[in-house]
Each structure stands twice: as structure tokens, then as C-alpha cells.
Amino acid sequence: MRFATLQAAPDSPPCLTVWRDGAWRRIAGCRDFLDWLRLPEAEQTARLEQASDPVESAIYCPPILVPPSVRDFYAFEAHVCNARRKRGYDAPPEAWYEFPVFYFSNPACLIGHNQPVRKPPDTNALDFELELAVILGRAGGDFSLQEAESAIAGFTLMNDWSARDLQLREMSVGLGPAKGKDFATSLGPWVVTPDELDGWRSPDPDHGSRWDLRLVARVNGQEITRASAGEAYWTFAEMIAHAARNTRLQVGDVIGSGTVGGGCLLEYPDGTYPWLQPGDVVELEAEGIGILRNSII
């Protein structure tokens, strides 16, 4: 199943429509709102025109509004190598291969699909990051790999927006990232339960399943990268189990995969792509999930 969090917004663009007072239930053939979401756009429009009840626009919120925590991992070797090469290093540190690492992001700065992202005024190096994320549906600690995988309630797309110049300065101190990431993280457009993605799942009892979803990033319609979530060095089961060590995870916690190889502007030679500016539109796409779109303001 797919789950989205929506709120009424009469002045918002008609990216999605909902019916007041349950009127949508009277649209012929729509058993519930999830059925409506699956209809082709042309059929949605036709059924709207047949409805006598008033309609209003709605906007996507993040699929979980304020999660207990957001942990963002560093699971793709290609991304680690590309980013470190830009800083003059040849390879990931040895410890990166010993355990999955993460940082805590800001649960209060989540942004939904089709919502604007404000460019921090003190950055000249705004970047996107193409990631897959899971939301946990089970609380507990010290999970085994099997328990960790079974804790996944659903998958969504994640854009870990980054102010690279701020991030570089603060991480030179040896701690962070902080303000370079603090301003926005996009999630959406909805959460897709694992059974819906079983066709992309490759079971591995020793490490946990991999989901070989094709991931694509575009800026203003130009494709920047195309990769697979299955290329991650660490599985979600391994990441969740590591996050659960000596602590307790909560229902609703968000676990980000980290950026796929080539999944951000930072990884490319200087001058290949310009940093993001107001007016730019970033789209992240994943097979079986959809498109997460945000514009920069």
C-alpha cells in the first residue's frame, strides 16, 4: 500500500484533489482514497467533472510530519569515494568498511513533495542528494538482522539538501554536519510498504535484503544521475541493526541510505554543473515509489 499525508490548501496548485466530507467515496469505482491515487490523471479529471460536490486543492506534507528521529547513513561506496576524492583522499577510511555510519538530521525541517525549499541566504553551494529511506514500524533495541528488516514499515524517497560551503567549514572542526544540513530534508511523495516492492527485492540471509530500485535525479529536466539502490554496500537491515545497538528505536524513525553514487552535484568535477539557485526544480525518482519534486526559492 501507499500512504501520503495531505492537508487542505485552497490556494495551492492542483497537484492533487481531495473531497470534503467524504464526497470522494461517491466517485464511482473508487473504494478508497488509495484507489483514487492509482487512477491515471485523465481519469481523475473526468471523475472530478462528474462529481457534484465541491472540491479543494491539497498539498503533500512529508509522509511522517515530525518523526522521533532522522538518521542518515553513508552506505554507497561510490559516493564516499567520489566525495573524498574531491577533498584529496584516495579511498574511504578503513572503519567505513567495518560498520555503517550515520549522522542525526533535524526532524523539524522535513518538507513534502511539490513543496518549495528555501535556499539559505548564507550559502553559495546548495546541493541535492538522491537517497532512499525507510520509516520504521516497530520499536525496540539491539535488533538482529531479521528483526531489523521486519521493522521496516515502508520506503520513500529522501533528498538530503546540503549547503556545501557551510558543511565544509563546520566539518573542518571535526564535528558535524550541522548547519550545512539543518535547513531542509525532503521526504515523499508517499510511503510504499515492502510487499509492494517485493519484485525488486533480493533476499540475503547473511546481510539483509537489497532492493534493486532504479533511482534517477534530474535538475530542470536534465538527468544528472541514474543508479540502483541495490548498489549500497550496507543493507537497510545492517543500518537499522547498527542504529539499534545499545539504544531504543521508535515507531516512525526515519533511516536514510545516504547518497547513491553520482547522486549529488558535489561528486562531479568543478564546473560540470552549477550549484542550485532559486527557480531550479529538482526531481528524484525511484521505481515502485514515484517522483519527489521540489523547487528552490
C-alpha positions in Angstrom: 0.0 0.0 0.0 0.9 3.6 -0.4 0.4 6.2 2.3 0.6 10.0 1.9 0.0 12.8 4.4 -2.1 15.6 2.8 -3.5 18.9 4.1 -6.1 21.2 2.6 -4.6 24.2 0.8 -7.2 26.1 -1.3 -4.7 28.3 -3.0 -2.1 25.6 -3.8 -1.5 24.3 -7.3 -3.9 21.5 -8.3 -1.3 18.8 -7.9 -3.8 16.6 -6.1 -7.5 16.9 -5.1 -9.5 15.6 -2.2 -13.2 15.7 -1.4 -14.7 17.3 1.7 -17.0 15.4 4.0 -16.2 12.0 2.3 -17.6 13.0 -1.0 -14.8 11.2 -2.8 -16.3 7.9 -1.7 -19.2 8.6 -4.0 -17.0 8.7 -7.1 -17.9 5.5 -9.0 -15.4 2.8 -8.7 -13.2 4.4 -6.0 -13.3 2.2 -3.0 -11.0 4.5 -1.0 -8.5 7.3 -1.4 -5.7 4.9 -2.3 -7.8 3.8 -5.3 -8.1 7.4 -6.4 -4.3 7.9 -6.2 -3.8 5.0 -8.6 -6.0 6.4 -11.3 -4.4 7.9 -14.5 -4.6 11.7 -14.4 -7.0 11.9 -17.2 -9.4 9.6 -15.4 -9.0 11.6 -12.2 -10.0 14.7 -14.1 -13.0 13.0 -15.7 -14.4 11.7 -12.4 -13.9 15.1 -10.8 -16.0 16.7 -13.5 -18.8 14.2 -12.8 -18.8 14.9 -9.1 -21.4 17.4 -7.8 -19.7 18.0 -4.5 -17.2 21.0 -4.2 -13.5 20.2 -4.4 -10.5 21.9 -3.0 -6.8 21.6 -3.6 -4.4 19.8 -1.3 -0.7 19.8 -0.7 1.6 16.9 0.2 3.2 17.0 3.6 6.1 14.8 4.5 4.7 11.3 4.8 5.6 11.5 8.5 5.3 15.0 9.9 7.7 15.0 12.9 9.5 11.7 13.3 11.1 10.8 16.6 14.5 10.9 14.9 16.1 11.1 11.4 19.3 9.1 10.9 21.1 9.5 7.6 23.7 6.8 6.7 26.6 6.8 4.3 26.0 3.4 2.6 27.1 3.8 -1.0 30.8 3.3 -1.6 30.8 5.1 -4.9 29.5 8.3 -3.2 32.0 8.0 -0.5 34.9 7.6 -2.9 33.7 10.5 -5.2 33.2 12.9 -2.3 36.5 12.1 -0.6 38.4 12.3 -3.9 37.2 15.9 -4.2 38.9 16.5 -0.8 42.2 14.9 -1.9 41.7 11.4 -0.4 42.2 8.2 -2.3 39.7 5.9 -0.6 37.2 5.6 2.3 38.8 5.1 5.7 39.1 1.5 6.8 36.5 2.0 9.5 33.9 2.7 6.9 34.0 -1.0 5.9 33.7 -2.2 9.5 30.3 -0.7 10.4 27.7 1.6 8.8 28.0 5.3 10.0 25.3 8.0 10.2 24.6 11.4 11.4 21.4 12.8 13.1 19.4 15.2 11.0 16.7 17.6 12.0 13.2 16.0 12.3 11.6 19.5 12.4 12.8 20.6 8.9 11.1 17.9 6.8 9.5 19.1 3.5 7.0 17.2 1.4 6.6 16.6 -2.4 5.9 19.7 -4.5 6.8 22.0 -1.7 9.4 24.8 -2.0 12.8 24.6 -0.4 14.2 27.9 0.8 17.9 28.5 -0.2 19.8 29.5 2.9 21.0 33.1 2.3 24.5 32.3 3.6 25.3 29.6 1.1 26.6 29.8 -2.4 26.8 26.0 -2.9 23.3 24.5 -2.5 23.2 20.8 -3.4 20.7 18.0 -3.5 21.3 14.3 -2.5 19.5 11.4 -4.1 18.6 8.8 -1.4 16.2 6.0 -0.5 14.8 6.0 3.0 12.7 3.7 5.2 10.3 4.5 8.0 10.2 2.1 11.0 7.0 0.5 12.1 8.4 -1.3 15.1 10.1 0.0 18.3 12.9 -1.8 20.1 16.6 -2.1 20.6 19.5 -4.4 19.8 17.8 -5.9 16.8 19.1 -8.9 14.9 19.3 -8.5 11.1 16.0 -10.3 10.8 14.3 -8.1 13.4 15.8 -5.0 11.8 14.4 -5.9 8.4 11.0 -6.8 9.8 10.9 -3.3 11.4 10.6 -1.6 8.0 7.1 -0.2 7.6 7.7 1.4 4.2 10.0 3.0 1.7 10.2 6.6 0.5 12.5 9.0 -1.4 14.7 11.3 0.5 16.5 14.5 -0.6 19.2 15.5 2.0 19.7 19.1 0.9 23.2 20.3 1.6 24.9 23.7 1.8 28.3 22.5 0.8 30.3 25.6 1.7 28.8 25.7 5.2 29.3 22.0 5.6 33.0 22.2 4.6 33.8 24.9 7.1 32.0 23.3 10.1 33.3 19.8 9.4 36.9 21.1 9.4 36.4 21.4 13.2 35.9 17.6 13.3 32.2 17.5 14.2 29.1 17.7 12.0 27.5 18.2 9.6 25.2 20.7 11.3 24.0 23.9 9.7 25.1 22.7 6.3 22.2 20.2 6.6 19.9 21.7 9.2 17.6 23.7 6.9 15.7 21.1 4.8 15.2 17.4 4.2 12.5 16.3 1.7 10.6 13.0 2.0 7.9 11.6 -0.3 5.8 11.6 -2.2 4.4 8.8 -0.1 5.4 5.7 1.8 5.3 2.4 0.0 5.0 -0.8 2.0 7.7 -3.5 1.4 5.2 -6.0 -0.1 4.6 -3.5 -3.0 8.4 -3.6 -3.8 8.9 -7.4 -3.5 9.6 -7.6 -7.2 12.8 -5.6 -6.7 13.9 -7.4 -3.5 17.0 -9.7 -3.5 17.0 -11.7 -0.2 20.3 -12.3 1.6 20.1 -14.0 5.0 23.6 -13.0 5.9 23.3 -9.3 5.3 19.6 -8.5 4.8 17.6 -7.9 1.6 18.6 -5.5 -1.1 16.0 -3.6 -3.1 17.3 -3.0 -6.7 15.2 0.0 -7.4 16.3 2.3 -10.2 17.0 5.8 -8.9 17.2 8.9 -11.0 17.9 12.6 -10.3 17.1 15.5 -12.6 17.6 19.2 -12.3 15.3 21.4 -14.5 14.5 18.2 -16.5 18.2 17.3 -17.2 19.2 13.9 -15.9 22.2 14.1 -13.5 22.5 10.5 -12.4 20.9 7.1 -12.7 21.8 4.4 -10.2 20.4 1.4 -8.3 19.6 1.2 -4.6 20.9 -2.3 -4.7 24.4 -0.9 -5.2 24.6 0.1 -1.5 27.5 -1.5 0.4 25.4 -1.7 3.6 21.8 -3.0 3.6 18.9 -1.4 5.4 18.9 -4.4 7.8 22.5 -3.7 8.7 21.9 0.0 9.1 18.8 -0.4 11.3 20.6 -3.1 13.4 23.5 -0.8 13.9 21.3 2.1 14.8 19.5 -0.1 17.4 22.7 -1.1 19.2 22.7 0.0 22.9 19.6 2.2 22.4 15.9 2.1 21.5 14.4 2.9 18.1 10.9 4.3 17.9 8.0 3.8 15.6 8.3 6.5 12.9 12.0 6.8 13.0 13.5 7.6 9.6 16.6 5.8 8.3 18.2 7.3 5.2 20.5 5.3 3.0 22.9 8.1 2.2 23.6 9.4 -1.3 23.9 7.0 -4.3 27.0 7.2 -6.4 26.8 10.3 -8.6 23.7 11.4 -6.7 24.7 15.0 -5.9 26.5 17.8 -7.6 29.5 17.7 -5.3 30.7 14.4 -6.8 31.3 15.9 -10.3 34.4 17.8 -11.4 34.2 21.5 -10.6 32.2 23.4 -13.3 30.3 20.3 -14.5 27.0 21.5 -13.0 26.2 24.8 -11.3 25.1 24.9 -7.7 21.3 25.1 -7.2 19.7 28.6 -7.4 16.2 29.9 -6.8 13.9 28.8 -9.7 15.6 25.4 -10.1 13.5 22.3 -9.9 14.9 19.0 -8.5 13.2 15.7 -9.2 14.2 12.4 -7.6 12.6 9.3 -8.9 12.5 5.7 -7.8 10.9 2.6 -9.4 7.9 1.5 -7.5 7.7 4.7 -5.5 7.4 7.7 -7.8 8.8 11.2 -8.1 9.8 13.6 -5.3 9.8 17.1 -6.7 10.9 20.4 -5.1 11.6 23.9 -6.4 14.2 26.2 -4.9 13.0 29.6 -3.7 
